Amino acid sequence: MTADDLAQVHALECAAQQSPWSMQHFAAELDNPCARIDLCWRDCVLAGFLCAWLIAGELQIQNVATAPACRRQGVAARLLARVLECSRAAGMESAWLEVRVGNTAAITLYERFGFRTVARRPCYYADGEDALVLCYRPGEQIVRCVE
């Protein structure tokens, strides 16, 4: 992601998330040396993004979003495969994320990649929904996506 992508990323975020990040939040991620925001484009249209931090061998997946019109088409899987592959090459020892307990599609995707639920955070989200904490450790099979 570059500063030129900021408006499109924020628009996708607002269309895809219940509690979207602000434009300033994304701008701050661009300035964060630990952050990486990967984009997935389809026919010159932003289909999805994944924001993650890699710090001292720990990957923290901060935000994943797929454009509503592109869901169930492998966008998030491609983004997740890419960040895990690149992070493993950079020395990742584990990957962590929080996901809404009601987001069964995302939970299923993460489990396909070898993420396992390790904790539950009650009332984690502003609307009171719980979060599951998921962890992935290399050595477990990573799902490869065919382009």
C-alpha contacts under 8 A as a table, 3 or more apart, distances in Angstrom:
res1	aa1	res2	aa2	distance
1	M	4	D	7.91
1	M	5	D	6.06
1	M	6	L	7.64
1	M	30	L	7.62
1	M	36	R	7.91
1	M	37	I	5.53
1	M	38	D	6.11
1	M	39	L	6.40
2	T	5	D	5.42
2	T	6	L	6.92
2	T	30	L	7.21
3	A	6	L	5.24
3	A	27	A	7.39
3	A	30	L	7.41
4	D	7	A	7.42
5	D	8	Q	5.53
5	D	9	V	6.09
6	L	9	V	5.18
6	L	10	H	6.09
6	L	23	M	7.21
6	L	26	F	7.07
6	L	27	A	7.21
7	A	10	H	5.18
7	A	11	A	6.11
7	A	23	M	7.48
8	Q	11	A	5.06
8	Q	12	L	6.19
8	Q	46	L	7.02
9	V	12	L	5.20
9	V	13	E	6.13
9	V	46	L	7.46
9	V	49	F	7.45
10	H	13	E	4.91
10	H	14	C	6.20
10	H	21	W	7.54
10	H	22	S	7.17
10	H	23	M	5.85
10	H	26	F	7.48
11	A	14	C	5.17
11	A	15	A	6.31
12	L	15	A	5.07
12	L	16	A	6.03
12	L	46	L	7.60
12	L	48	G	7.48
12	L	65	A	7.44
12	L	66	T	7.43
12	L	67	A	5.85
13	E	16	A	5.18
13	E	17	Q	5.73
13	E	20	P	5.73
13	E	21	W	7.00
13	E	65	A	6.41
14	C	17	Q	5.79
14	C	18	Q	7.78
14	C	19	S	7.90
14	C	20	P	5.35
14	C	21	W	7.75
15	A	67	A	7.00
15	A	68	P	7.16
16	A	20	P	7.90
16	A	65	A	6.14
16	A	66	T	6.51
16	A	67	A	6.05
16	A	68	P	6.22
17	Q	20	P	5.21
17	Q	65	A	7.20
19	S	126	A	7.98
21	W	25	H	5.99
21	W	26	F	7.14
22	S	25	H	5.09
22	S	26	F	6.70
23	M	26	F	5.28
23	M	27	A	6.26
24	Q	27	A	4.90
24	Q	28	A	6.11
25	H	28	A	5.13
25	H	29	E	6.40
26	F	29	E	4.99
26	F	30	L	6.50
27	A	30	L	5.17
27	A	31	D	6.76
28	A	31	D	5.16
28	A	32	N	6.29
29	E	32	N	4.95
29	E	35	A	5.95
29	E	36	R	7.75
29	E	37	I	7.94
30	L	33	P	7.81
30	L	35	A	7.11
30	L	36	R	7.81
30	L	37	I	7.91
32	N	35	A	5.32
34	C	53	W	5.15
34	C	54	L	5.75
34	C	55	I	6.45
35	A	51	C	6.91
35	A	52	A	5.64
35	A	53	W	4.45
35	A	54	L	6.92
36	R	51	C	5.67
36	R	52	A	5.43
36	R	53	W	6.23
37	I	49	F	6.68
37	I	50	L	5.54
37	I	51	C	4.28
37	I	52	A	6.52
38	D	49	F	5.49
38	D	50	L	5.33
38	D	51	C	6.54
38	D	79	L	6.91
38	D	83	V	7.75
39	L	46	L	7.17
39	L	47	A	7.72
39	L	48	G	5.91
39	L	49	F	4.42
39	L	50	L	6.72
39	L	79	L	7.48
40	C	46	L	6.14
40	C	47	A	5.49
40	C	48	G	5.13
40	C	49	F	6.03
40	C	75	V	6.85
40	C	79	L	6.99
41	W	44	C	5.84
41	W	45	V	5.43
41	W	46	L	4.58
41	W	47	A	5.26
41	W	48	G	7.13
42	R	45	V	5.20
42	R	46	L	6.37
42	R	47	A	6.01
46	L	67	A	7.46
47	A	66	T	5.80
47	A	67	A	5.17
47	A	70	C	6.00
47	A	75	V	6.87
48	G	64	V	7.52
48	G	65	A	5.44
48	G	66	T	4.14
48	G	67	A	5.79
48	G	75	V	6.34
48	G	76	A	6.87
48	G	79	L	7.93
49	F	63	N	7.99
49	F	64	V	5.80
49	F	65	A	5.59
49	F	66	T	6.69
49	F	76	A	7.67
49	F	79	L	6.97
50	L	61	I	7.59
50	L	62	Q	7.71
50	L	63	N	5.74
50	L	64	V	4.40
50	L	65	A	6.63
50	L	76	A	7.82
50	L	79	L	6.31
50	L	80	L	7.38
51	C	61	I	6.23
51	C	62	Q	5.46
51	C	63	N	5.09
51	C	64	V	6.38
52	A	59	L	6.70
52	A	60	Q	5.51
52	A	61	I	4.27
52	A	62	Q	5.13
52	A	63	N	7.00
52	A	83	V	7.92
53	W	58	E	7.94
53	W	59	L	5.57
53	W	60	Q	5.13
53	W	61	I	6.49
53	W	62	Q	7.24
54	L	57	G	6.42
54	L	58	E	5.55
54	L	59	L	4.37
54	L	60	Q	6.39
54	L	87	S	7.17
54	L	92	M	7.32
55	I	58	E	5.30
55	I	59	L	6.49
56	A	92	M	7.86
57	G	91	G	5.63
57	G	92	M	4.24
57	G	93	E	4.97
57	G	94	S	6.77
58	E	92	M	5.68
58	E	93	E	5.85
58	E	94	S	5.14
58	E	95	A	5.76
58	E	96	W	7.55
59	L	87	S	7.22
59	L	92	M	6.40
59	L	93	E	7.85
59	L	94	S	6.15
59	L	95	A	4.40
59	L	96	W	6.19
60	Q	95	A	5.78
60	Q	96	W	4.97
60	Q	97	L	5.95
61	I	64	V	7.70
61	I	95	A	7.25
61	I	96	W	6.19
61	I	97	L	5.17
62	Q	97	L	6.84
64	V	76	A	7.28
65	A	76	A	7.34
66	T	70	C	6.42
66	T	71	R	6.07
66	T	75	V	6.73
66	T	76	A	6.49
67	A	70	C	5.27
67	A	71	R	6.48
68	P	71	R	5.51
70	C	73	Q	5.91
70	C	75	V	7.14
71	R	74	G	7.38
71	R	75	V	7.12
72	R	75	V	7.57
74	G	77	A	5.09
74	G	78	R	6.12
74	G	145	C	7.97
75	V	78	R	5.30
75	V	79	L	6.34
76	A	79	L	5.07
76	A	80	L	5.98
77	A	80	L	5.10
77	A	81	A	5.99
77	A	109	L	7.07
77	A	145	C	7.03
78	R	81	A	5.16
78	R	82	R	6.16
78	R	145	C	6.01
79	L	82	R	5.19
79	L	83	V	6.28
80	L	83	V	5.29
80	L	84	L	6.11
81	A	84	L	5.30
81	A	85	E	6.03
81	A	142	I	7.26
81	A	143	V	6.90
81	A	144	R	6.54
81	A	145	C	7.13
82	R	85	E	5.15
82	R	86	C	6.07
83	V	86	C	5.22
83	V	87	S	5.83
84	L	87	S	5.09
84	L	88	R	5.95
85	E	88	R	5.23
85	E	89	A	6.37
86	C	89	A	5.15
86	C	90	A	6.35
87	S	90	A	4.88
87	S	91	G	6.33
87	S	92	M	5.25
88	R	91	G	5.17
88	R	92	M	4.66
88	R	93	E	7.37
88	R	138	P	7.45
89	A	92	M	7.25
92	M	95	A	7.41
92	M	138	P	7.83
93	E	137	R	6.32
93	E	138	P	6.50
94	S	135	C	6.92
94	S	136	Y	5.58
94	S	137	R	4.57
94	S	138	P	6.57
95	A	135	C	5.58
95	A	136	Y	4.97
95	A	137	R	6.48
96	W	133	V	7.13
96	W	134	L	5.68
96	W	135	C	4.62
96	W	136	Y	6.51
97	L	133	V	5.81
97	L	134	L	5.44
97	L	135	C	6.79
98	E	131	A	5.82
98	E	132	L	5.50
98	E	133	V	4.63
98	E	134	L	6.26
99	V	103	N	6.94
99	V	106	A	7.50
99	V	107	I	7.17
99	V	131	A	5.23
99	V	132	L	5.37
99	V	133	V	6.73
99	V	134	L	7.72
100	R	103	N	5.29
100	R	125	Y	7.91
100	R	129	E	6.73
100	R	130	D	6.12
100	R	131	A	4.55
100	R	132	L	6.34
101	V	104	T	7.08
101	V	129	E	7.25
101	V	130	D	5.89
101	V	131	A	5.41
101	V	132	L	5.92
103	N	106	A	5.57
103	N	107	I	6.31
104	T	107	I	4.97
104	T	108	T	5.99
105	A	108	T	5.23
105	A	109	L	6.30
106	A	109	L	5.03
106	A	110	Y	6.18
107	I	110	Y	5.19
107	I	111	E	6.12
108	T	111	E	5.15
108	T	112	R	6.27
109	L	112	R	5.16
109	L	113	F	6.72
110	Y	113	F	5.20
110	Y	114	G	6.59
110	Y	115	F	5.34
110	Y	116	R	7.97
111	E	114	G	4.99
111	E	115	F	4.78
111	E	116	R	6.29
112	R	115	F	7.34
112	R	143	V	6.83
113	F	136	Y	7.98
113	F	141	Q	6.93
113	F	142	I	5.17
113	F	143	V	5.42
114	G	136	Y	5.94
114	G	137	R	7.82
114	G	140	E	6.06
114	G	141	Q	6.57
114	G	142	I	6.76
115	F	134	L	5.76
115	F	135	C	5.10
115	F	136	Y	4.37
115	F	137	R	7.68
116	R	134	L	5.19
116	R	135	C	5.37
116	R	136	Y	6.44
117	T	120	R	7.94
117	T	132	L	6.43
117	T	133	V	5.75
117	T	134	L	4.37
117	T	135	C	6.49
118	V	132	L	7.60
118	V	133	V	5.73
118	V	134	L	5.68
118	V	135	C	6.64
119	A	132	L	5.90
119	A	133	V	5.02
119	A	134	L	7.25
120	R	130	D	6.88
120	R	131	A	5.70
120	R	132	L	4.46
120	R	133	V	5.85
121	R	124	Y	5.57
121	R	130	D	5.54
121	R	131	A	5.01
121	R	132	L	6.19
121	R	133	V	7.27
122	P	128	G	7.73
122	P	129	E	7.11
122	P	130	D	4.46
122	P	131	A	6.54
123	C	126	A	7.43
123	C	127	D	7.60
123	C	128	G	4.21
123	C	129	E	4.99
123	C	130	D	4.61
123	C	131	A	7.33
124	Y	128	G	6.36
124	Y	129	E	6.19
124	Y	130	D	5.16
124	Y	131	A	5.68
125	Y	128	G	5.32
125	Y	129	E	5.39
125	Y	130	D	6.57
125	Y	131	A	7.24
126	A	129	E	7.44
136	Y	140	E	7.89
137	R	140	E	6.55
138	P	141	Q	7.65
